[in-house]
């Protein structure tokens, strides 16, 4: 395989790795948005549970007592809200674990891309040196031929 083909192939690989990094970054941004929604949902659920007040009292009038049936209803409501919040917390922790895996994958993809980029740069530099050497040899040959032609005329 020629040096130019190797450089072209490495360039293609670097572009593919770059698109993989871009895709993983976009995926991580989406996951971050989902995490923010989970956190906002948890904050709303906590606010709902706290704003309902104590199970036996009216939130607007703490000195007034609720009937036993309403007190049980408020208690059940709070338990349900707390259970839902716990479920969301569990989902959030699982999602954050998935995000950690995605971040690790992104770091690995970025490292692969950088390493390939360095290899490509090395091959390009070697190819440029080779082309420069060939050009200098060509110029030296022309100068030598010119000098010999000048010597022959004398």
C-alpha angles and dihedrals in degrees: 000000000000123000091248092053090049091051092047091049092048090048090054091049091050090051090049091049090048091053089049090052090048091050092049091048091052090049091051091051090053091049090050089054090052090049090052090051091051091051092048090048091051091050091051093048091050090049091050092051093047095045093055089071127208116339095243099043138065112249093225094044111034093181093057117086126221123230113262092252092052091044090055090047092052090046092051090047092053092047090051092048091048091048090050090048090051090050090050091049090053091048090047092052091050090047091050089051089053089049090054090054090048091050090051090049090049092051091050092048091048090051092050090050092049093048092050089047090055092048089049091050091050092050091046091050092048090048091049090050090049092049090047091050091050091049092049091048090050091050091047090051091050091048091048092049090048091050092047090049089051091050092050091054094054 
